[in-house]
């Protein structure tokens, strides 16, 4: 087989995997049978660098603690 194949899965399985119509899946073969895993596609331009990811995580923790920064400080840290 070459190209894309469309498969229909039972509604219950789609709900368990949080799959919606048109979602991509990864299909593999194991000893016990076929394995289907949800596959999320990500645009490489939307990925954060490790430094940006660290800043985002730090900011999330600050927000959880009720802390915030002025926009000027955020821009300075991001070198904008």
TIVO-2410 file (N, C-alpha, C; in nm, 3 decimals):
# residues 80
REC num residu      c1      c2      c3 atome chaine
REC   1      X   0.082  -0.117   0.000     N      A
REC   1      X   0.000   0.000   0.000    CA      A
REC   1      X   0.088   0.125   0.000     C      A
REC   2      X   0.047   0.224  -0.072     N      A
REC   2      X   0.122   0.349  -0.079    CA      A
REC   2      X   0.027   0.465  -0.049     C      A
REC   3      X   0.074   0.564   0.025     N      A
REC   3      X  -0.007   0.682   0.052    CA      A
REC   3      X  -0.087   0.670   0.179     C      A
REC   4      X  -0.196   0.746   0.185     N      A
REC   4      X  -0.281   0.750   0.304    CA      A
REC   4      X  -0.390   0.646   0.295     C      A
REC   5      X  -0.428   0.596   0.410     N      A
REC   5      X  -0.539   0.502   0.420    CA      A
REC   5      X  -0.635   0.558   0.524     C      A
REC   6      X  -0.762   0.550   0.495     N      A
REC   6      X  -0.862   0.595   0.590    CA      A
REC   6      X  -0.916   0.474   0.664     C      A
REC   7      X  -0.926   0.487   0.796     N      A
REC   7      X  -0.979   0.378   0.877    CA      A
REC   7      X  -1.090   0.433   0.966     C      A
REC   8      X  -1.187   0.350   0.995     N      A
REC   8      X  -1.296   0.387   1.083    CA      A
REC   8      X  -1.278   0.310   1.213     C      A
REC   9      X  -1.278   0.385   1.324     N      A
REC   9      X  -1.261   0.325   1.456    CA      A
REC   9      X  -1.392   0.338   1.534     C      A
REC  10      X  -1.418   0.245   1.623     N      A
REC  10      X  -1.539   0.256   1.706    CA      A
REC  10      X  -1.536   0.386   1.787     C      A
REC  11      X  -1.655   0.444   1.806     N      A
REC  11      X  -1.669   0.571   1.877    CA      A
REC  11      X  -1.606   0.565   2.016     C      A
REC  12      X  -1.623   0.453   2.086     N      A
REC  12      X  -1.570   0.439   2.222    CA      A
REC  12      X  -1.418   0.451   2.224     C      A
REC  13      X  -1.352   0.393   2.125     N      A
REC  13      X  -1.206   0.400   2.118    CA      A
REC  13      X  -1.163   0.543   2.088     C      A
REC  14      X  -1.232   0.608   1.996     N      A
REC  14      X  -1.199   0.748   1.963    CA      A
REC  14      X  -1.214   0.837   2.086     C      A
REC  15      X  -1.317   0.814   2.165     N      A
REC  15      X  -1.337   0.893   2.286    CA      A
REC  15      X  -1.226   0.869   2.387     C      A
REC  16      X  -1.185   0.742   2.403     N      A
REC  16      X  -1.077   0.709   2.497    CA      A
REC  16      X  -0.946   0.774   2.456     C      A
REC  17      X  -0.920   0.781   2.325     N      A
REC  17      X  -0.795   0.839   2.274    CA      A
REC  17      X  -0.808   0.988   2.246     C      A
REC  18      X  -0.926   1.045   2.270     N      A
REC  18      X  -0.953   1.186   2.241    CA      A
REC  18      X  -0.926   1.218   2.095     C      A
REC  19      X  -0.970   1.129   2.006     N      A
REC  19      X  -0.953   1.148   1.862    CA      A
REC  19      X  -1.075   1.213   1.802     C      A
REC  20      X  -1.052   1.305   1.711     N      A
REC  20      X  -1.159   1.370   1.637    CA      A
REC  20      X  -1.145   1.333   1.490     C      A
REC  21      X  -1.252   1.352   1.414     N      A
REC  21      X  -1.247   1.321   1.271    CA      A
REC  21      X  -1.134   1.400   1.206     C      A
REC  22      X  -1.051   1.330   1.128     N      A
REC  22      X  -0.939   1.394   1.058    CA      A
REC  22      X  -0.808   1.392   1.133     C      A
REC  23      X  -0.809   1.350   1.261     N      A
REC  23      X  -0.685   1.341   1.338    CA      A
REC  23      X  -0.593   1.235   1.279     C      A
REC  24      X  -0.464   1.256   1.295     N      A
REC  24      X  -0.366   1.159   1.252    CA      A
REC  24      X  -0.336   1.062   1.365     C      A
REC  25      X  -0.303   0.939   1.328     N      A
REC  25      X  -0.264   0.839   1.426    CA      A
REC  25      X  -0.138   0.769   1.377     C      A
REC  26      X  -0.066   0.714   1.472     N      A
REC  26      X   0.052   0.632   1.442    CA      A
REC  26      X   0.007   0.486   1.462     C      A
REC  27      X   0.033   0.404   1.363     N      A
REC  27      X  -0.007   0.264   1.371    CA      A
REC  27      X   0.117   0.178   1.373     C      A
REC  28      X   0.123   0.085   1.466     N      A
REC  28      X   0.237  -0.004   1.478    CA      A
REC  28      X   0.191  -0.147   1.500     C      A
REC  29      X   0.282  -0.239   1.483     N      A
REC  29      X   0.252  -0.380   1.503    CA      A
REC  29      X   0.334  -0.430   1.620     C      A
REC  30      X   0.268  -0.494   1.714     N      A
REC  30      X   0.335  -0.559   1.826    CA      A
REC  30      X   0.292  -0.705   1.829     C      A
REC  31      X   0.354  -0.782   1.913     N      A
REC  31      X   0.322  -0.925   1.920    CA      A
REC  31      X   0.173  -0.950   1.938     C      A
REC  32      X   0.110  -0.867   2.021     N      A
REC  32      X  -0.031  -0.889   2.052    CA      A
REC  32      X  -0.124  -0.839   1.944     C      A
REC  33      X  -0.075  -0.761   1.848     N      A
REC  33      X  -0.160  -0.709   1.741    CA      A
REC  33      X  -0.122  -0.570   1.699     C      A
REC  34      X  -0.219  -0.496   1.652     N      A
REC  34      X  -0.198  -0.360   1.602    CA      A
REC  34      X  -0.214  -0.260   1.717     C      A
REC  35      X  -0.125  -0.160   1.720     N      A
REC  35      X  -0.131  -0.055   1.821    CA      A
REC  35      X  -0.157   0.078   1.750     C      A
REC  36      X  -0.255   0.153   1.801     N      A
REC  36      X  -0.289   0.284   1.743    CA      A
REC  36      X  -0.267   0.389   1.850     C      A
REC  37      X  -0.186   0.490   1.815     N      A
REC  37      X  -0.158   0.600   1.908    CA      A
REC  37      X  -0.190   0.733   1.840     C      A
REC  38      X  -0.249   0.827   1.914     N      A
REC  38      X  -0.272   0.960   1.856    CA      A
REC  38      X  -0.140   1.024   1.814     C      A
REC  39      X  -0.141   1.094   1.703     N      A
REC  39      X  -0.020   1.160   1.651    CA      A
REC  39      X  -0.052   1.307   1.634     C      A
REC  40      X   0.018   1.393   1.707     N      A
REC  40      X  -0.003   1.536   1.697    CA      A
REC  40      X   0.103   1.595   1.604     C      A
REC  41      X   0.061   1.674   1.509     N      A
REC  41      X   0.153   1.739   1.416    CA      A
REC  41      X   0.186   1.878   1.469     C      A
REC  42      X   0.314   1.912   1.468     N      A
REC  42      X   0.358   2.041   1.520    CA      A
REC  42      X   0.440   2.111   1.413     C      A
REC  43      X   0.411   2.237   1.393     N      A
REC  43      X   0.488   2.319   1.300    CA      A
REC  43      X   0.620   2.354   1.368     C      A
REC  44      X   0.735   2.321   1.304     N      A
REC  44      X   0.865   2.348   1.366    CA      A
REC  44      X   0.885   2.494   1.405     C      A
REC  45      X   0.819   2.586   1.334     N      A
REC  45      X   0.832   2.728   1.366    CA      A
REC  45      X   0.762   2.763   1.498     C      A
REC  46      X   0.674   2.676   1.544     N      A
REC  46      X   0.601   2.703   1.667    CA      A
REC  46      X   0.668   2.641   1.790     C      A
REC  47      X   0.780   2.573   1.772     N      A
REC  47      X   0.851   2.513   1.885    CA      A
REC  47      X   0.934   2.618   1.957     C      A
REC  48      X   0.943   2.604   2.088     N      A
REC  48      X   1.024   2.695   2.168    CA      A
REC  48      X   1.167   2.643   2.180     C      A
REC  49      X   1.261   2.736   2.188     N      A
REC  49      X   1.399   2.696   2.218    CA      A
REC  49      X   1.402   2.654   2.365     C      A
REC  50      X   1.504   2.581   2.408     N      A
REC  50      X   1.514   2.544   2.550    CA      A
REC  50      X   1.511   2.666   2.642     C      A
REC  51      X   1.573   2.775   2.600     N      A
REC  51      X   1.575   2.896   2.682    CA      A
REC  51      X   1.434   2.955   2.694     C      A
REC  52      X   1.362   2.960   2.580     N      A
REC  52      X   1.226   3.013   2.582    CA      A
REC  52      X   1.134   2.924   2.666     C      A
REC  53      X   1.152   2.794   2.655     N      A
REC  53      X   1.072   2.700   2.732    CA      A
REC  53      X   1.094   2.721   2.882     C      A
REC  54      X   1.220   2.744   2.921     N      A
REC  54      X   1.253   2.767   3.061    CA      A
REC  54      X   1.183   2.893   3.113     C      A
REC  55      X   1.185   2.999   3.031     N      A
REC  55      X   1.118   3.124   3.070    CA      A
REC  55      X   0.968   3.105   3.084     C      A
REC  56      X   0.908   3.029   2.993     N      A
REC  56      X   0.764   3.005   2.999    CA      A
REC  56      X   0.730   2.927   3.126     C      A
REC  57      X   0.806   2.822   3.156     N      A
REC  57      X   0.781   2.742   3.278    CA      A
REC  57      X   0.797   2.828   3.403     C      A
REC  58      X   0.897   2.912   3.403     N      A
REC  58      X   0.920   3.001   3.517    CA      A
REC  58      X   0.801   3.096   3.534     C      A
REC  59      X   0.753   3.150   3.422     N      A
REC  59      X   0.639   3.240   3.426    CA      A
REC  59      X   0.512   3.170   3.475     C      A
REC  60      X   0.493   3.046   3.431     N      A
REC  60      X   0.376   2.970   3.476    CA      A
REC  60      X   0.380   2.949   3.628     C      A
REC  61      X   0.498   2.919   3.680     N      A
REC  61      X   0.512   2.899   3.824    CA      A
REC  61      X   0.485   3.029   3.899     C      A
REC  62      X   0.533   3.141   3.844     N      A
REC  62      X   0.509   3.271   3.907    CA      A
REC  62      X   0.359   3.302   3.911     C      A
REC  63      X   0.291   3.273   3.801     N      A
REC  63      X   0.147   3.298   3.797    CA      A
REC  63      X   0.073   3.211   3.898     C      A
REC  64      X   0.116   3.086   3.911     N      A
REC  64      X   0.053   2.996   4.009    CA      A
REC  64      X   0.071   3.048   4.151     C      A
REC  65      X   0.184   3.116   4.176     N      A
REC  65      X   0.209   3.173   4.309    CA      A
REC  65      X   0.144   3.310   4.324     C      A
REC  66      X   0.077   3.357   4.220     N      A
REC  66      X   0.012   3.488   4.227    CA      A
REC  66      X   0.106   3.603   4.195     C      A
REC  67      X   0.222   3.572   4.142     N      A
REC  67      X   0.318   3.676   4.108    CA      A
REC  67      X   0.302   3.714   3.961     C      A
REC  68      X   0.347   3.832   3.928     N      A
REC  68      X   0.345   3.875   3.788    CA      A
REC  68      X   0.461   3.972   3.763     C      A
REC  69      X   0.490   3.994   3.636     N      A
REC  69      X   0.595   4.088   3.597    CA      A
REC  69      X   0.535   4.197   3.510     C      A
REC  70      X   0.596   4.313   3.512     N      A
REC  70      X   0.555   4.418   3.420    CA      A
REC  70      X   0.599   4.379   3.279     C      A
REC  71      X   0.522   4.424   3.180     N      A
REC  71      X   0.552   4.389   3.041    CA      A
REC  71      X   0.693   4.433   3.003     C      A
REC  72      X   0.741   4.546   3.055     N      A
REC  72      X   0.877   4.592   3.026    CA      A
REC  72      X   0.980   4.488   3.067     C      A
REC  73      X   0.960   4.426   3.183     N      A
REC  73      X   1.053   4.325   3.231    CA      A
REC  73      X   1.049   4.200   3.144     C      A
REC  74      X   0.931   4.162   3.102     N      A
REC  74      X   0.917   4.044   3.016    CA      A
REC  74      X   0.989   4.069   2.883     C      A
REC  75      X   0.967   4.187   2.825     N      A
REC  75      X   1.032   4.220   2.697    CA      A
REC  75      X   1.184   4.220   2.712     C      A
REC  76      X   1.233   4.273   2.823     N      A
REC  76      X   1.378   4.276   2.847    CA      A
REC  76      X   1.433   4.134   2.855     C      A
REC  77      X   1.366   4.046   2.928     N      A
REC  77      X   1.412   3.908   2.943    CA      A
REC  77      X   1.410   3.833   2.810     C      A
REC  78      X   1.309   3.863   2.726     N      A
REC  78      X   1.299   3.798   2.595    CA      A
REC  78      X   1.382   3.869   2.489     C      A
REC  79      X   1.445   3.978   2.528     N      A
REC  79      X   1.527   4.058   2.437    CA      A
REC  79      X   1.447   4.107   2.316     C      A
REC  80      X   1.327   4.159   2.345     N      A
REC  80      X   1.240   4.212   2.238    CA      A
REC  80      X   1.259   4.360   2.224     C      A
***
